[in-house]
Amino acid sequence: MKNKSLAFKLIFFLSGSISIVFILVFGENYFLSKQIIMKNIRSNAENLAWRTVNKIENTLTAVEKISENTAFYIENTNYNKEQMVEYLTMVVKYNTELYGMGIAFEPYQFDPELLYFAPYYCREDEGFKLEYMGDESYRYFFLDWYQIPRELNRPIWSEPYFDDVLMATYSVPFYKQTVKEQKLAGVVTTDISLEKLTTIVNSVKILKTGHAYLISKNGRIISHPAQELIMNETIFTIAETRNDSQLREIGRKMVRGESGFVPMISFDRNIKSWAYYAPIASTGWTLVVIFPEDELVEDVVNQTIAVCVLGVIGLILLVAVISFMANSITSPLSKMSKAAEAIGSGDLDAELPPVVSNDEVGLLTHAFLNMKISLKEYISQLKETTAAKERIESELSIAREIQVSILPRTFPAFPNRKEFDIYATMEPAKEVGGDFYDFCIVDEKKLYFVIGDVSGKGVPAALFMMIAKTLLKNEALRGSSASEILSNVNNIIALDNSTSMFATVFCGILDIETGELEFSNAGHNPPLFYTQANGFKFLKIIKGFVLGPMPDFTFKSEKIKLNKGDCFFLYTDGVTEAMNPAKDLFSEERFLSVSSNLQDQDIRFIVSGVREEIKHFVKTEPQSDDITMLILRIN
């Protein structure tokens, strides 16, 4: 936007501001209209749902009354088999909403010699049939429609099921009064086809594709325009398939017999919709009425589009007027704009238009002249600064290569020596660093190794590191002990150390034949020591004084015995003091834990594993210190 012309800015901001006002007005109109529609829809949906529920309840109530009257008839009438069959025939024939009715007696209740007695009269094709339920393959008094009302001691509706047609069963227990108590005599079972209820539900039509459907008390879909869903899916299986926790919660509320108005994705078309659900009290089922959201707001959307089209046409006319006015104001600046473009592309010798007035354009021309002169001077200085910076970066790169080249980098370092394995790595925080490590064979029987960390970073630390590393190795090759190496090198460095630089150093000499390790410490971090019995532990050692700032300091040697499989793990504080973005340290505890998890691995993998854990821990935080590790394992 900064590089755009004044005319463009005038057009952009004025037309943009007006556009924002239009959008706010249109948006407010749209959302307000939508809220009014949704408020009315909720009220209409609630009325429609409860009217439909009442129709269904009326149908179910009639069935319940017939069943309960039959139970009352049996309880209070003396009857024989023929009278009972005649009663069933009359009830089923003259009540078209019934599919069938049966009277199932308790074992030996109707006749002391009959285990089963359960006449059942029902419709078939275009007629009727009478059958008697109960045999060894159909022991009805163990079935749900018999057992549940018997145990609950009250009438109950079954879950819908398929038996040639989609049906549901209403079961009513009946009793016989004895001298001492009221005793269960059997269960009246009434089957109804759900076709009439489905017709009531399917008659609900909302807008173009809105519809209603029934869900059972267990969440199973009883009726739906999508036939493949009926009795094959539940609201919970659909929620599981979609991974839709909101739909699952809506299903729980339906099963609990609650009502509500909620947003929902339709089952068949997978479109955003609104749903009102209401319970059917007698059965525990739920009626759901679906209102497609796009159809609800279709009129509002069409009206908003028409208003927007008119607004866009008006905006185009307004932009044309603003453009004409802006160009008439900015035309005197066009020549200056071309000259400025040439200067901006790098042509600092481009000619500026002559100053013909002392107005704002004239002042701008003078300013461009001064700017052109200043730019020439600045670019000249920038070229010199860039060249110097590139030269320094090149020298630092060479210094890094030299520093890295003096450290042992070929592994395995001693392929012919099978008694031990050693591995080390150093990663500087800057182009060059102050950490170092070294190792070599002394007299074919001893292995010298050292790790150090110079105070500070960058070039001074790197130079100090190279001096210290060289002096330490020279002393080791003379056959000195670990403490003598540190003492002699300390005295040499301290003589000309006017800047008081220092280094922490850990020096060790391993007797390859016996496994005895002599070591001396100059203020360095305690190493990790691994044994098969104890795993990795921090080795308690004499801290010692740092190397370099003070002459004539006496360092002490310590000794330990390394056995087969033992490891000696050295590191610098760049490992334990690595920080993450929250400024938390990697810490000795985390270092010990990571090393212990890797203790059975090859030593190269141990070092690389620790380095990967550090990278994972620090995340995007820049490396603040050199990271150096050296590990020795006895084979």
N, C-alpha and C positions, 0 to 999 in steps of 0.2 A: 504493500500500500504506500510505503514511503517514496517509491520511485514512480508513482503514477502522477499524471498531470493534474493541475488544479481543476481543469474542466471535468476530468474523470471523478475527482474527489467530490466536487459539488454535486454531480449527477448521482454518484454512488450513495453519499450520505443522505441527500434529500429524498431520493427515491427509496433508499433503504429504510429511512425513518417512516416514510409514508406506508411502505410495504408492511413494516412491523405493526403499525397501527391497524392496517387492514386485517392482518393475520390475527391480531388479538381480538378485534371485533368479531371476525368470522368464527374464530375458535370459541370465544365466549358464547356466541349464538348457538354454535353446534353443540357444545357440551351442556349448556342450559336446556336446550331442546331435548337432548338425549336424557338428561336427568328427569325431566318432566315425563317423558315417555316411559322410562324405567319405573318411575313411581306408579304411574297408571297401570303398567303391565303387571307389577307385583299384586296390585289390588285385584285386577281382572284374573290373574293366574290363580290367586287364592280362592276367589269365588268359583271359577271353573272347576278347580280341583275338588273342592268340597261338594259341589253339585254332583260331580261324577262319583265321588265316594259315597254319597247318599244313595245314588241309584244302585250301586253295587251292594251297599249294606241292605237295601230293601230286598234285593234278590236273595242274599245270604240269610237274612232274618226269616224270610218265608220258609227256607229249607230248615233252619234251626227249629222253627215252631212245629213244623211237620214232624221232625225227628223227636222233639221233646214230647209232643202229644202222643206219639206212638209209644214212647217209653212209659208215659203216664197210663195209657190204655192197658199195657201189659201188666203194670204194677197193680192195677185196681180192677182187673177183670179175670174171671175164670174162663179159660179158653181151651180149645183143643187144637190139634194140628191143622184141621181143615179150616177152622175159623181164622187161625193166624194167617194161613196162605191167602184166604179170601180177603182179609184186611190189607195184606201187602199188595195184592193185585189191584184193589180199589185205589189205594194211595198212589201207586206208581202210575196207573193209567190216567187218573184225573189230575195229576200234578205234572205238567209237561216239563217243568224245570228240573225234575228228578231224572237221573239216568237209571238208578236202581236203588233198592232198599233191602236190607237184611236184618234178621233178628238172630243174634248169635248167643246161645245159652252157655253158661258154665258147664263143665263136665258133670253129667248125670243129674243136672238140675231139672231139665224138662222131663226126662224119663230116666229112672234109676238104672235102666239097662243100656242107655245110649251115652257114650263118651262125647260124641259130637251131635249137636242139633242146631243147624243154622240155615233156615230157609232164606233164599235170596231171589228176589223177583226184579228183573231188569229188562231194558229195551234191547232189541237186536234187529239190525236191518230195518224192516218196516213193521216188525211185530214185537212180541214180548216172549220171555222165557223164564221158567222157574227152575232153579237148581238148588242143591243142598251143599253148603260148604262144609268142609271138615273131613279129613281122612289122614292117613299116616304121612302123606306127602303135603298136606295143607293143614297143619295144626294151628288153627286160627287163633286160639287163645294165647299163643306165643308171639303173635304179630303186633306191630306197633299200633295199628288202628284199634286193637282190642286192649293191649297191655297199658298204653298211656292213659286213656280215660279211666281204666280200672284202678291204676295206681294213684292218679291225681284226684280221683273221686269227683270228676266234673266233666262236662262235655268238652270236646276239643276238635279243632279242624286239623286235618293232616296237611303235610306239604303236598303241593300239586305233583302229579305223576302221570305217565302215559300208560293207558290200558286200552288199546285201539284208538282212543281219543284222549285229549288232555283232560284230566279229571282231578277232583279233590273230594275228600271223604270227611263227613261230619259224624262223629261217634258220640253216643249218649249212653252212659251206664244206667241200668235199671235194677231195682232191688225187690226183694220179697221180705215182708215183715214177719219175723218169727216172734215167739213169745218173749225171748230174751233180747233180741237185737234185730237190726236191719241188715240183711245179708245180700251181697251182690248176686244177682241172678243172671246177668248177661249184659250185652251191649247192643244197642240199636245202631246200625251203620247205614248211612245214607250217602250215596255217590251222586255227584252232579258233574255234568260236562261243563267245562269252563268256556264253551263256545259263546254262550250268551253274555258272560262277563267280558270276553274278548271283544264281542261286538260293541258293547257299551264303551269300552276303552278306545277301540279303533274309530268310533264315531267322533272322537275329539279331534278336530282339525283346527290348527292355528296357522294363519297366514298361508304360505305356500307349502312348507315342508314340516311345520310344527306338528307334534303328535304327543300321544300319551302311552304309557306302558305300565305293567304291573310287575312288582317284585315281591317274592315270597318272604316269609319271616326269617328265612335263612339267607336272603339276598339273591335267590335264583330268579332269573327273568322268566315270567309266566306268559306275558304277551308283549309283542313288539312288532313294528312294521317289518323289521328285518327277521324273517322267519328262522334263519339259521342260528339266531341267538336264543330262541325259546327253548328252555330246559337244557341247553347246552352250555350256557355261561351264567356266571353270577356277577354281581357288581364288584365282588372282591377279586375274581379271576381277571376281569377286565382291568381293574386297578393295578393288579400285579403285572399284567402284560405291559401296561403303559408305564409302570413304575410311578404311579400317580398317588402320592400320599393323601392329597386333598380328596380325591374320589373315594379312597379307602375310608377316610373319616366320615364322609357323607353317608357311605354305606352303613357304618356303625350307627349313625344317628337314625337312619331308616329302620334298622333292625330293632333299635330301642323304642320305636314308635313315636319319634319326634316328627315335626314338620318344619319346613323352612324354604327359603328362596335363595338359591345359590348359583354362581356361575359353574358351568360344566361343559366338557367336550362331549358332543353327542356320540352315541355308541356306533351308529351306522355310517354317518358321513364325516365324522371327526372334525366338526366345525364348532367354533365357539357358540355356546348357547346359554340360556338361563333356564333353570329348572325349579319348579315348585313341587315339593313332595309332601304328601299327607298320608297319615296312617289309616288303614281300614281296621277298626278296633276289634271286630268280631273274629277275624282270622289272623291278625298280626301282620298282614300284607301291607304294602305301600304302593300308592298310586303316584306316578311321576309324570308331570306335564312339562314338555320341552318347548322352549321358545327360541328359535335360531336368532342370534344376535344381529347378523347382517340383515335379516328381513325386518327385525324390529326397527332398525334405524335407517332403513332404505329410503324412506321419504325425506328424513332429515338430511341424509347424505346427498340426495338429488337436489334438494333445495340449496344446500350449502355449495354444491358444485356450480349451480346456476349463478348464485351470488358471487362466487369467486371468479367466474368467467367475466361477469360484468366489471368486477373490481380490477382484473388484469387489463381489460381493454382501457379502463379509465387510467390505470397506472401507466400504460404505454403512452397514452396521449400526454400525460403529465411529464413523463421522462423526456418526450420530444420537446416540450416547451422549455424544460430546465436545460436541456442540451443546447438549444439555440441561445439562451441567455448566457450560459457558461462560456460558450465559444466566443461570443461577442466581447466578453470581459477578458479572456485569456489570450486573444490573438496577438496583442503586442509582445507577449512573452515567447512566441513561437521560435523566433530567431535565436534568442538566448537558450532556449531548450535544445536546439540542434547543436549549438556550440558546446553546451554542457555535456551532451551525449558523446560528442567527439572526445572531450577531455576525459570523460568517464571511461571510455574504451581504451585509454592509454595515450592518446595523441595530445601530449602536453604542449605542442607547438601550434595547436589549432588556433585560428584567428577568432577573436571575440568581436561581436558587432560594435561599431563605434558608439560612444556615449553622446547622445543627442539631447539629453535632458537631465535635470537633477532630481527627477522623481524617484520612486521606488525602483524602477527598471534601471536607471542610471546608477543608483547605489548598488544594486545587485551586480551590475557589470564590473564596477570597481572591486567588489568583493571577489568576483571570479578571477580577476587579474591577480590579486594578492594570493588567492588560493593556488593558482597555477604555479606561481613562483615558489610558494611553500612546498607544494607537492614535488617539484623538481629537486629541491634540497632534501626533502625527506626520503625520496626514493634513492637518491645517491647514498645517503647515510645507511639506509636499510640494506642496500647491496653489500656495503662494507661489513655491517653487523652479521648478516647472513653468512657471508664467506668465513668470518671468524668463528661463528658457531659451528659451521660444518667442519671446519678444521679441528676444533676441539672435540667434536663428536667422533671424528675419524681417529684422533689420537686415543680417545677413551676406548674405542672399539679395539684398537691394536693392543692397548694396555690390558684389556680384559682377556684377549687371546693369549697374551704373554703370561698373565697370572694363572689362567686355567692350564696352560701348557706345562707349568712347573709342578703342578699337582699330579700324582699318579692317576691315570685315567684308564689304563688297560686292565681288564678283569676277565678271567682270574689273573691276579698279579703274579703269582708264582705257580704256574701250572705243574711244575715238576715236584712241588712240595705238597704231599698229600696229608701231612700232619695237621694242617690248619687251613682255614679259608678266611680271607679278609676282603672287605668291600667298604667303599666310602664314596660320598658325594658332597658337593658344595654348590649352593645356589645363592649368589650374591643379591642383596636388596637393590643395589645400584649397578652401574656399568662395571665397576670393580668393587671388591669387598675386602673386609678385614679378617674374615674367617679363613682358616687353613687346616690342612691335615697332611700327613706324610707317613711313609713306612718304608723300610728296607731291611734286607738281610745283613746281619753283622757277623763276620767270622763263620758263616755257614751254619752256626748253631743257635744264633739268637735273632729274634725279630724285633726290630725297633719300630714303634709307632707313636704318633703324637697327634693331638688335635688342639687348636687354639682359637681364641677370639680376641681380636685387637679392639681396643676402645675406639669409638667413632666409626665412620663409614667413608666411602669414597676413596679418592686418590691417596690422601695421607695414610689412611688405615691400610691400603693395599701395599704401599711402599714399606711401612713398618712390618707388615705381615711377611713380605718377601725376605726382608733382612732376618727376622726372627726365625723363619723356616729354614733358611740356609745355615745360620749359625747352629741351630739345634741339630740338624742332620750331621754337620761337620763334627760336633762334639760326640754324637752317637757313634760315628765311624771310627773315632779314636778309641772306642771301647770303654767309655765312661759309664758309670752307673746312672740311673735315672735322676737321682738327686744331684749328682755332679753335673750332669748335662744342664739342668735348670740353673744351678748356682753359677756355673761358668758363663753361660749365655746372659744371665741377668747382669753380671758384673760388666760384660762387654757392652751391652746396650745402655746401661745406666751412665756410662762415662760421657756419652755425647747426646744424651736425651734431654735437650733443653726445653722441649715442649711437654715433658713429663707424660708422654704416651706410655701405655702399658698394654699388656695382653694377659688373659687367663690361659693357662696351658696345662694339659694333662699329658704326661710322658710315660710310656711303658716299654719295658724290655722283657720279652718272653723267651725263656729257655726252651727251645723247641723240643729237646730230647726229654727233659724232665717235666715240662708243663708248668714250671715255677714262673710266676709273673712278678717282676719287680716294677713298681710304679711310684711316681712322685707327682704331687699336684701343686700347681701355682694358682690357687684361687678359682679353679674351674669347677663346673657343675659335677656332682657325684655321678659316676657311671651306673648303668644298669648291669647287674651281674646275674646270669642265668645258670642254674643248675637243674638237673633232672628232678631232684628232690623238691626244690623250692620254687622253681620257675623264675621269672624275672623279679628281682628285688633291687632297690637302690643300695649300693655298697657304701657303708659308712667309712669315710676316709678322712685323713687330715686335710683341712681346707687349704692351708698354705697361703703365702702372700703372692700378689700378682707379679708378673715378670716385667722389669724395665724401669720403674721409677726410683728405686732405691738400691744401691750397691751393697755387697757384703751380707746379703740375707742368706741364711742357711736353710736349704730345703731338705726335707726328710723323705727317706724311701720307706715303702711298705711292701710286703710280699703276701701273695696268696697262691694257692695251688689250683691250676686249671685241669680238670679231668676231661675225658672224652665226652663230647656233646655240650660242654660248657660254653657260654657266650659272654663276651665283654662288649657292651654297647655304649659308645661315647657319642656325645652330641654337644652343640652349643646352645646358648640361651635363646637363639632364634627359633628353636623348636618349642620350648615350654612357654615362651613369652609371645608367641604368635597371637594376634588379637582379631576378634570378629567385629562386625559393625557395632555391636553393643559394648565394645571395649572389654569384653571378657577374655581372659587369657586361656590358651590351650592347656596350660598347667602341667606340673609333674604328675599329678594323679591321672589325668587323661592320657598322658604319654605312657605311663606304666600300664594302664588298662589296655591301650591299643597294642603295645608291644606284647603283652601277655596273650592277647587273642591271636597274635601272629607267631608265637614262639616256636611252633612246630614247622614253620615254613623255611625255605631257603633264605639265607641272610640277605640276598639281593631283594627278595620279595618282602622281607621284614622292613627294610629301609624304604622301598617304594610304597609299601602299605601305609607306613607312618606318614610319608609325604602326602599321600592321597587324603588321609584323614585330616591333615592340617589344611589342605586346600578346601576340603568340604567344610571345615570348621570356620575358616576366615571368610569364606564366600567372596564378596566383592571388595573386602577391605584390602588396600594395597599392602604389599609385603614391607614391613618396617625394619627388618633386621636380616642379616645373612643367616641361612639355614644350612648347617653342616652336620653330617652324621658319619660315624665310622664304627663298623661292627666286626668283631673277631670271633670265630668259632673253632674250637678244637675238634679235630676229626679222630 
